[in-house]
Amino acid sequence: MTAPEWLASADRDSLWSTLAVTVAGTGISGASAVRALRSLGASVTAVDAAVDEAGRQRAAELQALGATVVLGPAASITLPPGTQLIVTSPGWRPDSHLLAAARAAGIPVWGDVELAWRLRGPGAAPWLAITGTNGKTTTVGMLAAMLAADGRRVAAVGNVGAPILDAVLAEDPYDVLAVELSSFQLHWAPSLAPHAGAVLNIAPDHLDWHGNFEAYAEDKAAIWHGNSVAIGNADDSATVGRLARVDARRVTFTLSEPAGGQLGVQDGWLVDRAFSDQPRQLAVATRLRPAGAHNAANALAAAALALTVDTRPEAIAAGLAAYRPDGHRNELVARLDEVSWVDDSKATNPHAAAASLASYDSIVWIAGGLNKGLDFDELVRMAAPRLRAAVVLGECRRHIAEALARHAPDVPVVDIGSTETTGMVVAVQEAAALARRGDTVLLAPAAASMDMFRDYKHRGDVFAEAVRALAGRG
């Protein structure tokens, strides 16, 4: 069955009760899409390959809402008869059988972000949107804290926090939404046009999903579509080149002294020269949490977004002072015998690991995990002068070890052969034997976690537990 003509311009008041929708995935975003569509009267079939106990429980909850739920491997392949629209969870690849079949049949494929954008009501809260290879969650947290300090009712949503559809359809409306968007979400949101969008950085990542770097970068740049203000990182060449093509007011941020139209760092302060006729100080750069130059850049991006909705400068400072970063982001776990142990398990790609490694002077590096089609040579070349030793583990450990042999041949390397979770405990013990006074033992894996752990949080927790065990043993 073909999609009705009204779907191209669908909004909250459209004839959803006449539509047959397939929702791909029954996790957090998929469940929120089912709830939203059923509240509008749409006929919904939810599909998911998962057949474990958690999957069956989710299915029962969605069936109670009136949705049909199909589980099992075939559910992710076969297009349900009569489907007129697919709303996909962000992790589903464009080349998956179900989505490819939909495209071949001329059936639109949206993500939950696209659906949320379509369902905004009259006078909807402005969306301030953030993407980038790294730093998104920190930046959206900083932004939400600034807006809250300014007295706004704000929700951090999208790739973080509550499902974006729940926020858009909340009975008590928000004043503004701070929206973190991954490249996956942007890929499936063709009509999204936030009030302001910021790109923090663009470096190779998720190439296994997007196919190549250009496709990945163009999905990131889609956040600037329809902006009133488009914001980008002046210190990131991949971002600058794409921002130059955007038809909107363009604002950049830099870690250098800002020129007109920029935010930057001057005399130890975050300074605005984009939204004020005269340079104005916003916050003390050295007081930011988490520390590091990359987090000063994140704070500048958040401030730029906040200023697009006339946030008071003093609220920007107050928000940054109140902000508490999530765990596993350059988090100091312990100091033992004048050695610092730092958990940056969230550094799941080389670009993130590079920012982390640049923050310390003498490093015993714990690295490795599940690679996403990325290269480690440039990372190791940059970090080599700071490395005193390395411990590698996980699926891609040999790739990192080979890069170390090429670009840092004098750095001792210990290879942890175990692919069990306990391999992290062994890695911590080996790092302790290598570390000297004044060193930082840094978990900055430069790779994903799912080869040995549930997720990056689990990996960081196991690292921290192993470090605390060292402290107890001492």
C-alpha positions as CSV (number, residue, x, y, z in Angstrom):
1,M,0.0,0.0,0.0
2,T,1.5,3.4,-1.0
3,A,1.9,6.2,1.4
4,P,-0.9,8.9,1.3
5,E,0.0,12.2,-0.2
6,W,-0.6,14.1,3.1
7,L,2.3,12.2,4.7
8,A,4.9,14.5,3.0
9,S,3.5,17.5,5.0
10,A,2.1,15.6,8.0
11,D,1.7,17.3,11.3
12,R,-0.1,16.7,14.6
13,D,-3.5,17.4,13.0
14,S,-3.1,15.0,10.1
15,L,-5.2,11.8,9.5
16,W,-3.0,9.5,11.5
17,S,-6.0,7.2,12.2
18,T,-6.0,6.2,8.6
19,L,-2.3,5.2,8.5
20,A,-0.6,1.8,8.9
21,V,2.9,2.3,10.5
22,T,5.6,-0.2,11.1
23,V,8.0,0.7,14.0
24,A,11.4,-0.9,13.7
25,G,12.7,-1.7,17.1
26,T,11.0,-2.0,20.5
27,G,13.6,-0.3,22.7
28,I,13.4,3.2,24.2
29,S,12.9,5.2,21.0
30,G,10.8,2.5,19.4
31,A,8.5,2.2,22.4
32,S,8.0,6.0,22.5
33,A,7.1,6.0,18.8
34,V,4.5,3.3,19.4
35,R,3.0,5.3,22.3
36,A,2.9,8.4,20.2
37,L,1.4,6.8,17.1
38,R,-1.2,4.9,19.1
39,S,-2.3,8.1,20.9
40,L,-2.9,9.5,17.4
41,G,-5.0,6.5,16.4
42,A,-2.5,5.0,13.9
43,S,-2.5,1.3,13.3
44,V,1.0,0.1,14.5
45,T,3.0,-3.0,14.0
46,A,6.3,-3.1,16.0
47,V,9.0,-5.5,14.9
48,D,12.2,-6.6,16.7
49,A,14.7,-9.4,16.3
50,A,15.0,-9.8,20.1
51,V,13.3,-12.8,21.6
52,D,14.8,-12.8,25.1
53,E,12.8,-12.1,28.2
54,A,13.3,-8.4,28.1
55,G,12.1,-8.3,24.5
56,R,9.0,-10.3,25.4
57,Q,8.3,-8.0,28.3
58,R,8.5,-4.9,26.0
59,A,6.3,-6.7,23.5
60,A,3.6,-7.3,26.1
61,E,3.6,-3.6,27.1
62,L,3.2,-2.4,23.5
63,Q,0.5,-5.0,22.8
64,A,-1.4,-3.5,25.8
65,L,-1.4,-0.2,23.9
66,G,-3.1,-1.9,20.9
67,A,0.0,-2.5,18.8
68,T,0.8,-5.7,16.9
69,V,4.3,-6.9,17.9
70,V,6.3,-9.4,15.8
71,L,9.5,-10.8,17.3
72,G,12.3,-12.9,15.9
73,P,15.0,-12.8,13.2
74,A,12.4,-12.8,10.4
75,A,10.7,-9.7,11.9
76,S,13.7,-7.6,10.9
77,I,13.6,-8.9,7.3
78,T,10.0,-9.1,6.2
79,L,7.9,-5.9,5.5
80,P,4.5,-6.2,7.2
81,P,1.7,-6.1,4.7
82,G,0.0,-2.8,4.3
83,T,2.8,-0.7,5.7
84,Q,2.6,3.0,4.6
85,L,5.3,4.4,6.9
86,I,8.3,3.0,8.8
87,V,9.5,4.7,11.9
88,T,12.9,3.2,12.7
89,S,15.1,3.2,15.8
90,P,18.3,5.0,15.0
91,G,20.6,1.9,15.1
92,W,18.9,0.2,12.2
93,R,21.3,0.5,9.2
94,P,20.0,1.9,5.9
95,D,21.0,-1.4,4.2
96,S,19.0,-3.6,6.6
97,H,16.5,-5.9,4.7
98,L,13.4,-4.2,6.2
99,L,14.4,-0.7,5.4
100,A,15.8,-1.6,2.0
101,A,12.5,-3.3,1.2
102,A,10.6,-0.1,2.3
103,R,12.6,2.1,0.0
104,A,12.2,-0.2,-2.9
105,A,8.4,-0.1,-2.4
106,G,8.4,3.7,-2.1
107,I,7.5,3.7,1.6
108,P,8.9,6.6,3.6
109,V,11.4,5.8,6.4
110,W,11.6,8.2,9.4
111,G,13.3,8.1,12.7
112,D,11.7,9.0,16.0
113,V,13.3,12.5,15.7
114,E,11.5,13.1,12.4
115,L,8.2,12.0,13.9
116,A,8.7,14.3,16.9
117,W,9.5,17.2,14.6
118,R,6.3,16.6,12.7
119,L,4.2,16.3,15.9
120,R,5.2,19.7,17.4
121,G,2.1,21.7,18.3
122,P,1.4,25.4,17.8
123,G,3.9,27.6,19.5
124,A,6.2,24.7,20.1
125,A,9.4,25.1,22.1
126,P,12.5,25.9,20.0
127,W,14.9,23.1,19.4
128,L,18.6,23.8,20.1
129,A,20.4,20.9,18.5
130,I,23.9,19.5,19.0
131,T,25.8,16.9,17.0
132,G,29.5,16.0,16.6
133,T,31.7,13.0,16.6
134,N,32.6,13.7,20.3
135,G,31.3,15.8,23.1
136,K,27.6,15.8,22.4
137,T,26.4,14.6,25.8
138,T,28.6,16.9,27.7
139,T,27.6,19.9,25.6
140,V,23.9,19.2,25.8
141,G,24.2,18.9,29.6
142,M,26.0,22.2,29.8
143,L,23.3,23.8,27.6
144,A,20.4,22.4,29.6
145,A,22.1,23.7,32.8
146,M,22.5,27.2,31.3
147,L,18.9,27.3,30.2
148,A,17.7,26.1,33.6
149,A,19.8,28.8,35.3
150,D,18.0,31.3,33.1
151,G,14.6,30.1,34.5
152,R,13.6,28.1,31.4
153,R,11.7,24.8,31.7
154,V,14.1,22.7,29.6
155,A,14.5,19.0,28.7
156,A,17.7,17.4,27.4
157,V,16.5,14.8,24.8
158,G,17.3,13.0,21.7
159,N,20.4,10.8,22.0
160,V,20.3,11.4,25.8
161,G,17.7,11.7,28.6
162,A,14.0,11.1,28.0
163,P,12.7,10.1,24.5
164,I,12.2,13.2,22.4
165,L,8.6,12.2,21.5
166,D,7.7,12.2,25.2
167,A,9.0,15.7,25.6
168,V,7.3,17.0,22.5
169,L,3.9,15.5,23.6
170,A,4.2,16.4,27.3
171,E,1.1,17.8,28.8
172,D,3.2,20.5,30.6
173,P,5.1,22.0,27.6
174,Y,8.7,22.9,27.8
175,D,10.1,26.4,27.0
176,V,13.0,25.0,25.0
177,L,14.5,21.6,24.1
178,A,18.2,20.8,24.2
179,V,18.5,18.1,21.6
180,E,21.5,15.8,21.2
181,L,21.5,14.1,17.8
182,S,23.6,11.3,16.5
183,S,24.5,10.9,12.8
184,F,22.0,8.0,12.8
185,Q,19.2,10.1,14.0
186,L,20.0,12.9,11.6
187,H,20.1,10.4,8.7
188,W,16.4,9.5,9.4
189,A,15.2,13.1,10.0
190,P,14.8,14.7,6.5
191,S,12.6,17.6,7.4
192,L,14.2,18.6,10.7
193,A,15.0,22.3,10.9
194,P,15.9,23.3,14.5
195,H,16.1,27.0,15.6
196,A,19.8,26.6,16.0
197,G,22.2,23.7,15.3
198,A,25.8,23.2,16.4
199,V,28.4,20.9,15.0
200,L,31.2,20.3,17.6
201,N,33.6,18.3,15.3
202,I,33.6,15.8,12.5
203,A,36.1,12.9,12.5
204,P,35.8,9.4,11.1
205,D,33.4,7.3,13.1
206,H,30.6,4.8,12.4
207,L,31.9,4.2,8.9
208,D,30.6,0.6,9.1
209,W,27.1,2.2,9.3
210,H,27.4,5.1,6.9
211,G,29.6,3.4,4.3
212,N,32.2,6.2,4.0
213,F,33.3,9.4,5.7
214,E,31.6,11.8,3.3
215,A,28.2,10.2,3.9
216,Y,28.8,10.3,7.7
217,A,29.9,14.0,7.5
218,E,26.9,15.0,5.4
219,D,24.5,13.4,7.9
220,K,26.2,15.5,10.6
221,A,25.9,18.7,8.6
222,A,22.2,18.1,8.1
223,I,21.7,19.6,11.6
224,W,22.1,23.0,10.0
225,H,19.1,22.6,7.7
226,G,16.7,25.5,8.1
227,N,18.5,27.0,11.1
228,S,18.1,30.6,12.2
229,V,21.7,30.4,13.5
230,A,24.2,27.7,12.4
231,I,27.1,27.1,14.8
232,G,30.4,25.3,14.1
233,N,33.9,24.7,15.4
234,A,36.3,27.1,13.7
235,D,39.2,24.9,14.8
236,D,37.9,21.8,13.0
237,S,38.5,21.9,9.2
238,A,35.9,19.3,8.3
239,T,33.3,21.4,10.1
240,V,34.4,24.8,8.7
241,G,34.2,23.7,5.1
242,R,30.7,22.5,5.4
243,L,29.5,25.4,7.5
244,A,30.6,27.8,4.7
245,R,27.9,26.3,2.5
246,V,25.0,26.9,4.9
247,D,22.4,29.6,4.2
248,A,21.9,31.0,7.7
249,R,23.5,33.3,10.1
250,R,26.8,31.6,10.8
251,V,28.6,31.7,14.2
252,T,31.8,29.9,15.1
253,F,33.7,29.1,18.3
254,T,37.4,28.7,18.8
255,L,39.9,28.0,21.6
256,S,41.8,31.1,20.3
257,E,41.0,34.7,20.9
258,P,37.7,35.3,19.1
259,A,37.2,37.6,16.2
260,G,33.9,39.3,15.4
261,G,31.1,36.7,15.0
262,Q,32.9,34.2,17.2
263,L,33.0,32.9,20.8
264,G,36.5,32.0,22.1
265,V,39.0,32.1,24.9
266,Q,40.7,35.3,25.9
267,D,42.8,35.9,29.1
268,G,41.4,32.8,30.7
269,W,37.8,33.6,30.0
270,L,35.1,32.3,27.7
271,V,34.3,35.4,25.6
272,D,31.4,36.2,23.3
273,R,31.9,38.4,20.2
274,A,29.0,37.0,18.2
275,F,25.9,38.1,20.1
276,S,27.2,41.3,21.6
277,D,28.5,44.6,20.1
278,Q,31.4,44.5,22.5
279,P,33.4,41.5,23.8
280,R,31.9,40.2,27.0
281,Q,33.2,37.6,29.4
282,L,30.9,34.6,30.1
283,A,32.8,32.3,32.4
284,V,36.3,31.4,33.7
285,A,37.7,28.7,31.4
286,T,39.8,27.1,34.1
287,R,36.8,26.3,36.3
288,L,35.0,24.1,33.8
289,R,34.1,20.5,34.6
290,P,35.3,18.2,33.1
291,A,38.6,19.8,32.5
292,G,40.4,19.9,29.2
293,A,40.6,22.1,26.1
294,H,37.9,20.0,24.3
295,N,35.5,20.8,27.1
296,A,36.2,24.5,26.8
297,A,35.1,24.1,23.2
298,N,32.0,22.2,24.3
299,A,31.2,25.0,26.7
300,L,31.6,27.6,24.0
301,A,29.2,25.7,21.7
302,A,26.6,25.4,24.5
303,A,26.9,29.1,25.2
304,A,26.4,30.0,21.6
305,L,23.3,27.9,21.4
306,A,22.0,29.4,24.6
307,L,22.6,33.0,23.3
308,T,20.4,32.3,20.3
309,V,17.4,32.3,22.6
310,D,18.6,35.4,24.6
311,T,20.0,33.6,27.6
312,R,21.5,36.0,30.1
313,P,25.3,35.9,30.3
314,E,25.2,35.4,34.1
315,A,23.0,32.4,33.6
316,I,25.6,30.9,31.3
317,A,28.2,31.2,34.1
318,A,25.8,29.9,36.7
319,G,24.8,26.9,34.5
320,L,28.4,25.9,33.9
321,A,29.1,26.2,37.6
322,A,26.1,23.9,38.4
323,Y,26.8,21.4,35.6
324,R,27.9,17.9,36.8
325,P,29.3,15.7,34.0
326,D,28.2,12.1,33.6
327,G,30.6,9.4,34.6
328,H,33.3,7.8,32.5
329,R,34.4,11.1,30.9
330,N,37.9,12.0,32.0
331,E,36.8,11.0,35.5
332,L,39.5,10.8,38.2
333,V,39.0,7.4,39.9
334,A,41.9,7.5,42.4
335,R,45.4,8.8,43.1
336,L,47.6,5.9,44.3
337,D,51.3,6.5,45.2
338,E,51.3,9.7,43.2
339,V,49.8,8.0,40.1
340,S,46.5,9.3,38.8
341,W,44.0,6.7,37.5
342,V,41.5,8.3,35.0
343,D,38.4,6.7,33.4
344,D,37.5,8.0,30.0
345,S,35.7,4.9,28.8
346,K,33.4,7.2,26.8
347,A,36.3,7.7,24.4
348,T,35.0,5.2,21.9
349,N,36.8,6.3,18.8
350,P,40.3,7.7,18.0
351,H,39.1,11.4,17.8
352,A,37.7,11.2,21.4
353,A,40.8,9.4,22.6
354,A,43.1,12.0,21.1
355,A,41.4,14.8,23.1
356,S,41.8,12.7,26.2
357,L,45.4,11.9,25.6
358,A,46.2,15.5,25.0
359,S,45.1,16.4,28.5
360,Y,48.0,14.6,30.3
361,D,51.7,14.7,30.1
362,S,53.0,11.2,31.0
363,I,50.6,8.4,30.3
364,V,50.2,4.7,30.7
365,W,47.5,4.1,28.2
366,I,44.9,1.4,28.4
367,A,43.4,1.0,24.9
368,G,41.4,-1.3,22.7
369,G,38.0,-2.8,22.2
370,L,35.7,-3.2,19.2
371,N,36.8,-1.2,16.2
372,K,34.3,0.6,13.9
373,G,36.4,0.5,10.7
374,L,38.8,3.2,11.9
375,D,42.5,3.8,11.7
376,F,44.7,4.4,14.8
377,D,47.9,5.7,13.1
378,E,47.2,9.4,13.4
379,L,46.1,9.0,17.0
380,V,49.3,7.2,18.0
381,R,51.5,9.6,16.0
382,M,49.9,12.5,17.9
383,A,50.1,10.9,21.3
384,A,53.5,9.3,21.1
385,P,55.5,12.0,22.9
386,R,53.1,11.7,25.9
387,L,53.1,7.9,26.1
388,R,55.4,6.0,28.6
389,A,53.7,2.7,28.2
390,A,50.6,1.1,26.8
391,V,48.3,-1.9,27.7
392,V,46.1,-3.1,24.8
393,L,43.1,-5.4,25.0
394,G,40.0,-6.3,23.1
395,E,39.2,-7.2,19.5
396,C,41.4,-4.4,17.9
397,R,44.3,-4.6,20.3
398,R,46.7,-5.8,17.6
399,H,45.8,-2.9,15.3
400,I,46.7,-0.5,18.1
401,A,49.9,-2.4,18.9
402,E,50.9,-2.3,15.3
403,A,50.3,1.5,15.2
404,L,52.4,1.8,18.3
405,A,55.2,-0.2,16.8
406,R,55.2,2.1,13.7
407,H,55.0,5.5,15.4
408,A,56.1,4.9,19.1
409,P,58.6,2.0,18.9
410,D,60.2,2.9,22.2
411,V,56.9,2.7,24.1
412,P,56.6,-0.6,26.1
413,V,53.4,-2.5,25.1
414,V,51.6,-5.2,27.0
415,D,49.1,-7.3,25.1
416,I,46.2,-8.7,27.2
417,G,45.0,-11.7,25.3
418,S,41.9,-12.4,27.3
419,T,38.6,-11.3,25.7
420,E,36.7,-11.9,28.9
421,T,35.5,-9.0,31.1
422,T,38.2,-10.0,33.6
423,G,40.8,-8.9,31.0
424,M,40.3,-5.4,32.3
425,V,41.4,-6.4,35.8
426,V,44.6,-7.9,34.3
427,A,45.1,-4.7,32.3
428,V,44.9,-2.5,35.4
429,Q,47.4,-4.8,37.2
430,E,49.8,-4.5,34.3
431,A,49.4,-0.7,34.1
432,A,50.2,-0.5,37.8
433,A,53.4,-2.4,37.3
434,L,54.4,0.0,34.5
435,A,53.4,3.3,36.1
436,R,55.8,5.6,37.9
437,R,55.2,8.6,40.2
438,G,53.7,11.5,38.3
439,D,52.1,9.3,35.6
440,T,48.4,9.1,34.6
441,V,47.0,5.7,33.9
442,L,44.4,6.6,31.3
443,L,41.6,4.3,30.1
444,A,40.8,6.0,26.7
445,P,40.0,2.9,24.6
446,A,39.6,4.6,21.1
447,A,37.1,1.8,20.4
448,A,33.7,0.5,21.3
449,S,33.1,-1.8,24.2
450,M,30.8,-4.5,23.1
451,D,33.4,-7.1,22.4
452,M,34.0,-7.5,26.2
453,F,31.4,-5.4,28.0
454,R,27.8,-4.5,27.9
455,D,28.6,-0.9,27.1
456,Y,31.1,1.8,27.8
457,K,29.7,2.4,31.3
458,H,30.2,-1.3,32.2
459,R,33.8,-1.1,30.9
460,G,34.5,2.0,33.0
461,D,32.9,0.5,36.1
462,V,35.1,-2.7,35.8
463,F,38.1,-0.4,35.4
464,A,37.2,1.6,38.4
465,E,36.5,-1.5,40.5
466,A,39.9,-2.9,39.6
467,V,41.6,0.4,40.5
468,R,39.9,0.5,43.9
469,A,40.9,-3.1,44.5
470,L,44.5,-2.0,43.9
471,A,44.0,0.7,46.5
472,G,42.7,-1.9,49.0
473,R,45.5,-4.3,48.3
474,G,48.0,-1.5,49.0
